[in-house]
Amino acid sequence: MLNLFLTYPQLISVYIGGINLAAALVTVFDKKRARLNKRRVPEKTLWTLAVLGGSPAMLVTMHLIRHKTQHKSFMLGLPAMILIQLLLVYLSIQ
């Protein structure tokens, strides 16, 4: 019989995967909008996605597509946020 309910670790994995995918896609979308000189994704939105758990994918994507790599707030803030998030995960499983 198929179990339609996710366990807690599965649910967390789906969330982390989804928020990281969303963060990467929004980062790519913002880069495309920048190239077209169109209305951009607000930095507040990018930071919200990062805070919600999308910081790893956002940082990697920014480096891959060379987007916002000159912004110290992102290039220093995202790694710091990743470290804080890892610390919070570590503390939560202790």
C-alpha positions as CSV (number, residue, x, y, z in Angstrom):
1,M,0.0,0.0,0.0
2,L,1.3,3.5,-0.9
3,N,1.9,5.8,2.0
4,L,0.7,9.3,1.1
5,F,2.1,11.0,4.1
6,L,5.7,12.2,4.4
7,T,7.8,11.7,7.5
8,Y,9.2,14.8,9.2
9,P,12.7,14.4,7.6
10,Q,11.1,13.9,4.2
11,L,9.0,17.0,4.6
12,I,12.0,19.0,5.6
13,S,13.9,17.7,2.6
14,V,11.1,18.7,0.3
15,Y,10.9,22.1,1.8
16,I,14.7,22.7,1.6
17,G,14.8,21.5,-2.0
18,G,11.8,23.6,-3.0
19,I,13.0,26.8,-1.4
20,N,16.5,26.4,-2.9
21,L,15.0,25.8,-6.4
22,A,12.8,28.9,-6.0
23,A,15.8,31.0,-4.9
24,A,17.9,29.8,-7.9
25,L,15.0,30.5,-10.3
26,V,14.3,33.9,-8.9
27,T,18.0,34.8,-9.1
28,V,18.2,33.7,-12.8
29,F,14.9,35.7,-13.5
30,D,16.4,38.8,-11.9
31,K,19.6,38.5,-14.0
32,K,17.5,38.2,-17.2
33,R,15.4,41.2,-16.2
34,A,18.6,43.2,-15.5
35,R,19.9,42.4,-19.0
36,L,16.6,43.6,-20.5
37,N,16.6,46.8,-18.5
38,K,13.2,45.8,-17.1
39,R,11.7,45.9,-13.6
40,R,13.9,43.9,-11.3
41,V,13.2,41.6,-8.4
42,P,13.5,43.6,-5.2
43,E,16.5,42.8,-3.1
44,K,14.1,42.4,-0.2
45,T,12.6,39.4,-2.0
46,L,16.0,37.9,-2.7
47,W,16.9,38.2,1.0
48,T,13.6,36.8,2.1
49,L,14.2,33.7,0.0
50,A,17.7,33.4,1.4
51,V,16.5,33.7,5.0
52,L,13.8,31.1,4.4
53,G,16.6,28.6,3.5
54,G,17.5,29.3,-0.1
55,S,20.8,30.9,0.6
56,P,23.0,28.0,-0.6
57,A,21.4,27.7,-4.1
58,M,21.2,31.5,-4.4
59,L,25.0,31.9,-3.6
60,V,26.0,29.2,-6.1
61,T,23.6,30.6,-8.8
62,M,24.9,34.1,-8.3
63,H,28.5,32.9,-8.9
64,L,27.5,30.7,-11.9
65,I,25.7,33.4,-13.7
66,R,27.9,36.3,-12.4
67,H,24.9,38.1,-10.9
68,K,25.4,40.5,-7.9
69,T,28.9,39.3,-7.4
70,Q,30.1,42.9,-6.9
71,H,27.5,43.4,-4.1
72,K,29.4,42.9,-0.9
73,S,26.1,42.5,1.0
74,F,25.3,39.4,-1.0
75,M,28.8,38.0,-1.3
76,L,29.5,38.3,2.4
77,G,26.0,38.1,3.7
78,L,24.9,34.9,2.0
79,P,27.9,32.8,3.3
80,A,27.4,34.2,6.8
81,M,23.7,33.3,6.5
82,I,24.6,29.8,5.4
83,L,26.8,29.4,8.5
84,I,24.1,30.7,10.8
85,Q,21.5,28.3,9.2
86,L,23.9,25.4,9.6
87,L,24.5,26.3,13.2
88,L,20.8,26.5,13.8
89,V,20.2,23.1,12.3
90,Y,23.0,21.6,14.3
91,L,21.6,23.1,17.5
92,S,18.1,21.9,16.7
93,I,19.2,18.3,16.4
94,Q,21.2,18.3,19.6
